């Protein structure tokens, strides 16, 4: 008997294993992301370097187009075992450099680049894998639970990183992350799926073109790709400079950085629960509503000089942005045919993760030039104008159930 409502997908054994393994791994991932940002800021005292690290981790997302082809050609479980093991090794290397007192900014940037390459092949497989773990009728619920899992970790990981960093240093954050990958690796080894029938492989160029052509040829997916890219560039750029913002604007330290990073994760978690519980129809309208409200939270955050109020505004921002990303993913996944799933999801991932480094490096550069306040306000204003335009112009999406 399947659990009702919000947790319906957990009625499937494979999905339960996936959920538990991912949750353990992602807590460590967010611990590393938070500690790494503060460490590079401590080493350089430069917002621009925060942008460089963000760019290095996100720029390889263009390789996701190849990752989508690989995801459609080989068993996704095997591909995920390879990528997760690679990420574990990279985290262990960074921990060793810190413990040996040898770490330099270029080490962090180089390892971020390696992590980005691994993630370019991991992300299409990871997002497409859900369709192999649950029946198709439960796919939207499984995607929503994925978001809940991701944001549970996003809320807990940064807060834990702030406490561990302050008490024991960055190296322990990276070491915890390295061990956390074992949770997902063990889960993947325990999962048993029926291998999907793999079609005859064409050339890489033909297969990539087929995925791109379907994604940009479908009117609803095309609109979603534009929205996701705009939010990633102008809406998430401020996250890159939160360590600098917390120190210079709020007078905080590693603990406050972790709490603020975790606040947005908490908001996104609440948003994911709301979607899983209530998103039965009008998903396109709900997505566009989140797009309208998210930049208002960013602008409110720009005006705050109180840590608690800033945290509450980040909770609101995380809540509304989850309506954009979670519903965008769910709508795309319900449209795309199975034989194109990996490649179309790779295009979606490219428009999301591939544009985030642009936002990161632009936000870091503008913060270095004009200050953190100007950077956050600029992103909020640009995204507000875009959101209002999208509400009136994106009629095919607004009508989507």
C-alpha positions in Angstrom: 0.0 0.0 0.0 1.4 3.4 -1.0 1.7 6.2 1.5 -0.9 8.9 0.8 -0.4 12.5 -0.2 2.9 14.2 0.1 5.0 11.0 0.6 3.3 8.8 -2.0 6.6 8.0 -3.9 8.2 6.6 -0.7 5.9 3.6 -1.2 8.5 2.4 -3.7 11.5 0.5 -2.2 13.9 1.8 -4.8 12.8 5.4 -4.2 13.1 5.0 -0.4 16.7 3.9 -0.8 17.4 6.8 -3.2 15.8 9.3 -0.9 17.8 8.2 2.2 21.1 8.0 0.3 20.7 11.3 -1.4 19.7 13.1 1.9 22.9 11.9 3.6 25.1 12.8 0.7 23.5 16.3 0.1 24.0 17.4 3.7 27.7 16.9 3.2 27.6 18.7 -0.2 26.0 21.8 1.3 28.5 21.7 4.2 31.3 21.8 1.7 29.8 24.5 -0.5 29.3 26.8 2.5 32.7 26.1 4.1 34.5 26.5 0.7 32.9 29.9 0.1 34.0 31.2 3.5 37.5 29.7 3.2 38.2 31.3 -0.2 36.9 34.7 1.2 39.2 34.3 4.2 42.2 33.6 2.0 41.6 36.4 -0.5 39.2 39.0 1.1 37.8 39.4 -2.4 34.2 39.1 -3.5 35.5 38.5 -7.0 37.1 35.3 -6.0 33.8 34.1 -4.7 32.6 34.6 -8.3 35.6 32.8 -9.8 34.9 29.7 -7.6 31.2 29.8 -8.5 32.1 30.1 -12.2 34.6 27.2 -12.1 32.0 24.9 -10.6 29.3 25.9 -13.0 31.1 26.5 -16.3 31.5 22.8 -17.1 27.7 22.5 -17.2 27.9 22.8 -21.0 29.3 19.3 -20.9 25.9 18.3 -19.6 24.8 18.0 -23.2 27.2 15.1 -23.5 26.1 13.9 -20.1 22.5 13.7 -21.3 23.6 11.5 -24.3 25.6 9.2 -21.9 22.6 9.1 -19.6 20.4 7.9 -22.4 23.0 5.3 -23.6 24.1 3.6 -20.4 22.4 2.5 -17.2 21.9 5.6 -15.1 22.7 3.7 -11.9 26.1 2.8 -13.1 26.8 6.4 -14.3 25.8 7.8 -10.9 28.1 5.4 -9.1 31.0 6.7 -11.3 30.2 10.4 -10.8 29.5 10.1 -7.0 32.8 8.2 -6.4 34.6 10.9 -8.4 33.0 13.7 -6.3 34.0 11.8 -3.1 37.6 11.7 -4.2 37.7 15.4 -5.0 36.3 16.3 -1.5 38.9 14.1 0.1 41.7 15.9 -1.8 40.4 19.3 -0.6 40.2 18.1 3.0 43.8 16.7 2.8 45.1 20.1 1.4 43.5 22.0 4.3 44.7 19.6 7.0 48.2 19.8 5.5 48.0 23.6 5.5 48.8 23.7 1.8 45.5 25.0 0.5 45.6 28.0 -1.8 42.8 29.8 -3.7 43.8 28.2 -7.0 43.4 24.7 -5.4 39.8 25.5 -4.5 39.0 26.8 -8.0 40.7 23.8 -9.7 38.8 21.3 -7.5 35.6 23.3 -8.1 36.2 22.9 -11.8 36.7 19.1 -11.4 33.5 18.9 -9.3 31.6 20.9 -12.1 32.8 18.4 -14.7 31.6 15.4 -12.6 28.3 17.2 -12.0 27.7 17.8 -15.7 27.4 14.0 -16.2 25.8 13.4 -12.8 22.9 15.9 -13.0 21.1 14.6 -16.2 21.3 11.1 -14.9 20.2 12.0 -11.4 17.2 14.0 -12.5 16.2 11.4 -15.1 16.7 8.5 -12.7 13.6 9.2 -10.7 11.5 8.0 -13.6 13.1 4.5 -13.1 12.3 4.4 -9.4 8.5 5.1 -9.3 5.5 4.5 -11.5 4.8 7.2 -14.0 1.7 8.3 -12.1 3.9 9.1 -9.1 6.6 10.9 -11.1 5.5 14.5 -10.2 5.3 13.5 -6.5 8.8 11.9 -6.7 10.2 15.1 -8.2 8.6 17.1 -5.4 10.1 14.8 -2.8 13.4 15.1 -4.5 13.1 18.9 -3.9 12.1 18.3 -0.3 15.2 16.0 0.2 17.5 18.5 -1.5 16.2 21.4 0.6 16.3 19.5 3.9 20.0 19.2 3.2 20.2 22.8 2.0 18.7 24.0 5.3 20.8 21.7 7.6 24.1 21.6 5.7 25.1 25.3 5.8 24.0 25.6 9.4 26.1 22.6 10.3 29.0 23.9 8.3 28.9 27.2 10.2 29.1 25.4 13.5 31.7 22.8 12.4 33.8 25.5 10.7 33.8 27.7 13.8 34.7 24.9 16.1 37.0 22.7 14.1 37.9 24.5 10.8 37.1 24.0 7.1 39.0 20.7 6.8 36.4 18.8 8.9 33.6 20.2 6.7 35.3 18.8 3.6 36.1 15.5 5.3 32.4 15.0 6.4 31.4 15.6 2.8 33.8 13.0 1.5 32.4 10.4 3.9 28.8 11.4 3.1 29.0 10.2 -0.5 29.2 6.7 0.9 25.5 7.0 1.9 24.4 7.4 -1.8 26.9 4.9 -3.1 25.6 2.2 -0.8 22.0 3.1 -1.7 22.8 2.9 -5.5 24.4 -0.5 -5.0 21.2 -1.7 -3.2 18.8 -0.3 -5.8 17.5 -2.8 -8.4 15.8 -1.4 -11.5 14.6 -3.0 -14.7 17.0 -1.9 -17.4 15.2 0.3 -19.9 15.6 -0.6 -23.5 18.4 1.4 -25.1 17.9 2.5 -28.7 20.6 2.2 -31.3 23.2 4.9 -30.7 23.5 7.6 -33.3 26.4 10.1 -33.5 26.9 12.5 -30.6 26.1 15.4 -32.8 22.8 13.9 -34.0 21.7 12.9 -30.5 22.6 16.2 -28.9 20.8 18.0 -31.8 17.7 15.9 -31.3 17.5 16.8 -27.6 18.1 20.5 -28.2 15.6 20.5 -31.1 12.8 19.0 -28.9 13.5 21.3 -26.0 13.5 24.5 -27.9 10.8 23.4 -30.3 8.2 22.8 -27.6 6.6 26.1 -26.7 6.2 25.4 -23.0 9.6 24.0 -22.5 11.2 26.9 -24.4 9.5 29.4 -22.1 10.6 27.4 -19.0 14.2 27.3 -20.2 14.3 31.1 -20.5 12.7 31.6 -17.1 15.2 29.2 -15.5 18.2 30.9 -17.1 17.0 34.4 -16.1 16.5 33.3 -12.4 19.8 31.6 -12.3 21.7 34.6 -13.7 20.0 37.5 -12.0 18.1 35.9 -9.1 20.8 33.5 -7.6 23.9 35.7 -8.2 23.5 37.2 -4.7 24.0 33.8 -3.1 27.6 33.9 -4.4 28.4 37.0 -2.3 26.6 36.0 0.9 29.9 35.4 2.7 31.1 39.0 1.8 27.6 40.4 2.5 27.4 38.8 5.9 30.9 40.1 6.9 30.7 43.7 5.5 26.9 44.5 5.7 25.9 42.5 8.8 29.1 42.2 10.7 28.8 38.4 10.9 31.2 35.5 10.9 31.2 31.8 9.7 28.2 31.0 12.0 26.0 33.7 10.6 27.0 32.8 7.0 26.0 29.2 7.6 22.7 30.3 9.2 21.8 32.7 6.3 22.7 30.0 3.7 20.5 27.6 5.6 17.7 30.1 5.8 17.2 30.1 2.1 17.3 26.3 2.2 14.6 26.2 4.8 12.4 28.4 2.7 12.9 26.2 -0.3 12.1 23.2 1.8 8.8 24.8 2.9 8.1 25.6 -0.7 8.8 22.0 -1.8 6.4 20.7 0.9 3.7 23.2 -0.3 4.1 22.0 -3.9 4.0 18.3 -3.0 0.9 18.9 -0.9 -1.1 21.3 -3.0 0.2 21.4 -6.6 -2.7 19.5 -8.2 -3.4 21.9 -11.1 -2.4 25.3 -12.6 1.2 24.5 -12.2 2.2 27.0 -14.8 0.4 29.8 -13.0 2.0 28.8 -9.7 5.4 28.9 -11.3 4.8 32.4 -12.6 3.5 33.5 -9.2 6.7 32.4 -7.6 8.7 34.2 -10.3 6.9 37.4 -9.4 7.4 37.2 -5.7 11.0 35.9 -5.6 12.6 39.2 -6.6 10.6 41.1 -4.0 12.2 39.0 -1.4 15.6 39.8 -2.9 15.0 43.5 -2.7 13.7 43.2 0.9 16.9 41.4 1.8 19.0 44.2 0.2 17.3 46.7 2.5 17.8 44.7 5.7 20.7 45.3 8.2 19.5 42.8 10.8 20.6 39.2 10.7 17.3 37.8 11.9 15.2 39.9 9.4 17.7 39.0 6.6 17.3 35.3 7.5 13.5 35.6 7.3 13.7 37.3 3.9 15.9 34.5 2.7 13.4 32.0 3.9 10.8 33.9 1.8 13.1 34.0 -1.2 13.8 30.2 -1.0 10.1 29.5 -0.7 9.2 31.4 -3.8 12.1 30.4 -6.0 11.2 26.7 -5.3 7.9 27.3 -7.1 10.0 28.3 -10.1 12.5 25.5 -10.2 10.5 22.6 -8.8 7.5 23.2 -11.0 9.7 23.9 -14.0 11.3 20.5 -13.6 8.0 18.7 -13.0 6.4 20.3 -16.1 9.4 19.4 -18.3 9.5 15.8 -17.0 5.8 15.2 -17.7 6.2 16.5 -21.3 9.3 14.8 -22.5 9.2 11.3 -23.9 11.3 8.6 -22.2 13.7 8.0 -25.0 14.7 11.7 -25.0 14.5 12.3 -21.2 18.3 12.4 -20.4 19.0 14.7 -23.3 16.2 17.1 -22.7 16.9 17.2 -19.0 20.6 18.0 -19.9 19.4 21.0 -21.9 17.3 22.1 -18.8 20.3 21.5 -16.6 22.5 23.6 -18.9 20.0 26.5 -18.7 20.0 26.2 -14.9 23.5 25.2 -13.8 25.2 26.4 -17.0 24.0 30.0 -16.4 24.6 30.1 -12.7 28.3 30.6 -13.2 27.6 33.6 -15.4 25.5 35.0 -12.5 28.3 34.1 -10.0 31.1 35.8 -11.9 29.0 38.9 -12.8 27.8 39.3 -9.2 31.4 38.9 -7.9 32.8 41.4 -10.3 30.0 44.0 -9.7 30.4 43.6 -6.0 34.1 44.2 -6.3 33.4 47.3 -8.4 30.2 48.9 -7.0 29.7 47.0 -3.7 27.5 44.2 -2.5 24.4 46.4 -2.0 24.3 47.6 -5.6 24.8 44.1 -6.8 21.8 42.6 -5.0 19.5 45.5 -5.9 20.4 45.3 -9.5 19.6 41.6 -9.7 16.3 42.1 -7.9 15.2 45.0 -10.3 16.2 43.1 -13.5 14.4 40.0 -12.4 11.3 42.0 -11.3 10.9 43.5 -14.8 11.4 40.1 -16.4 8.8 38.5 -14.1 6.1 41.0 -14.9 6.8 40.6 -18.6 6.7 36.8 -18.4 3.3 36.9 -16.6 1.7 38.7 -19.5 3.7 37.1 -22.4 4.0 33.4 -21.3 0.4 32.4 -22.0 1.1 28.7 -23.0 2.9 28.2 -19.6 0.2 30.1 -17.6 -2.4 27.7 -19.0 -0.4 24.6 -18.2 -1.9 22.2 -15.6 
